[in-house]
Amino acid sequence: MRLLMSTAVLLLLHAAPAAAQDVASFYKGKSVRIVVGFSSGGGYDLYARVLSRHLGKYIPGNPTVIVQNQPGAASLTSVRYTSAAAPADGTFINAFNPGLITQSLTVPKKVGVNFLDFGWVGNISEDFRVCHTWHAAGIKTWKDLLARPRVNVGNTGVGTSAYIDSRILSDLFGVKLHQVMGYPGSAEKKIALERGELDGDCGSWTSLPDEWLRDKKLDIHIRYSKTLVPGMPAEAINAREYLTDPKKRQTFDLLTASALIGRPYIVPKAVPADRLAALRTAFDATMKDPDFLADAAKQRLIVTAMTGTEVEDFIKELYKTPADVVDSARTISGE
């Protein structure tokens, strides 16, 4: 009996280290793939490549981390692959467009996946979206913007991020926008702003030309991100603060979810719990690593990280959005 009890105590003492060793043993000598749902050279790809250079040293067993691209359907191809066919052993991570999360609620048949059915590793950064006007338009403040009888903005098409951002301004805040459709891309919209053909635009803060900001060519009125990043004017208030109606706030939260979860990383749901935990811990450690942060800064990439647990909790709340709010968001997004 004493021998049996002693053996049991020894097994309990060594259980946790053995489990930890199993994860390290699994990853040792292996490669972990970060598959980006877009072609190389874009923002999602740049973030993933910076992450890949530092993540491996924090994963037990120190595997090699590589980046591969799987473009298609605005990253929906890679998400569906993650859901249905990707390796579920902890060696596959997907970086995708978080706008699909909102679409999975507003047009579920089109997306065909439920984002509760993934393991969430974390999110590197928000997408810092702002609405602004050209300096010559004479719209200097938020009050000026609300009072203007007509504000001309340009868009490439229905359903794009800029289109939804603009519709938020008109439908939730009452800005009297006139959307000029058919611009081939953001470059053409920038030219139209400089020529005075457009009064303003909404888009990513990080894509605004440095010379525009340096020479104060823009009046920034509002931001859709929670974080006021360095260089962004203090008058760029978080838009949510202007909303008092609960339904409008919920609609805003759903439509801007992709801005909050700007650079997310997921794995298949079937990844073993201990390996998902190891990936989450490694991701969190990387987000605080001085070499990673210096590497990101060199690439002009902003880091405002969320843990896998934080993102997962946010997604769970998002999926509780009432049906009438989802309907409102669907109308605004043009779907």
HELIX and SHEET records of a PDB file:
HELIX    1   1 ARG A    2  TYR A   27  1                                  26    
HELIX    2   2 GLY A   43  LEU A   55  1                                  13    
HELIX    3   3 GLY A   56  TYR A   58  5                                   3    
HELIX    4   4 ALA A   73  SER A   75  5                                   3    
HELIX    5   5 LEU A   76  ALA A   84  1                                   9    
HELIX    6   6 GLY A   99  THR A  106  1                                   8    
HELIX    7   7 PRO A  108  VAL A  111  1                                   4    
HELIX    8   8 HIS A  135  ALA A  137  5                                   3    
HELIX    9   9 TRP A  142  ALA A  147  1                                   6    
HELIX   10  10 SER A  161  PHE A  173  1                                  13    
HELIX   11  11 SER A  186  ARG A  195  1                                  10    
HELIX   12  12 TRP A  205  SER A  207  5                                   3    
HELIX   13  13 ASP A  210  ARG A  214  1                                   5    
HELIX   14  14 ALA A  239  TYR A  242  5                                   4    
HELIX   15  15 PRO A  246  LEU A  255  1                                  10    
HELIX   16  16 ALA A  257  LEU A  260  1                                   4    
HELIX   17  17 ALA A  273  MET A  287  1                                  15    
HELIX   18  18 PRO A  290  LYS A  298  1                                   9    
HELIX   19  19 GLY A  308  LEU A  318  1                                  11    
HELIX   20  20 ALA A  323  SER A  333  1                                  11    
SHEET    1   A 6 THR A  64  ASN A  69  0                                        
SHEET    2   A 6 SER A  31  VAL A  36  1                                        
SHEET    3   A 6 PHE A  92  ALA A  95  1                                        
SHEET    4   A 6 PRO A 264  PRO A 268 -1                                        
SHEET    5   A 6 PHE A 118  ASN A 123 -1                                        
SHEET    6   A 6 MET A 306  THR A 307 -1                                        
SHEET    1   B 4 GLY A 200  SER A 204  0                                        
SHEET    2   B 4 ARG A 129  TRP A 134 -1                                        
SHEET    3   B 4 LEU A 218  ARG A 223 -1                                        
SHEET    4   B 4 ILE A 237  ASN A 238  1                                        
SHEET    1   C 2 VAL A 151  ASN A 155  0                                        
SHEET    2   C 2 LEU A 177  MET A 181  1                                        
END                                                                             
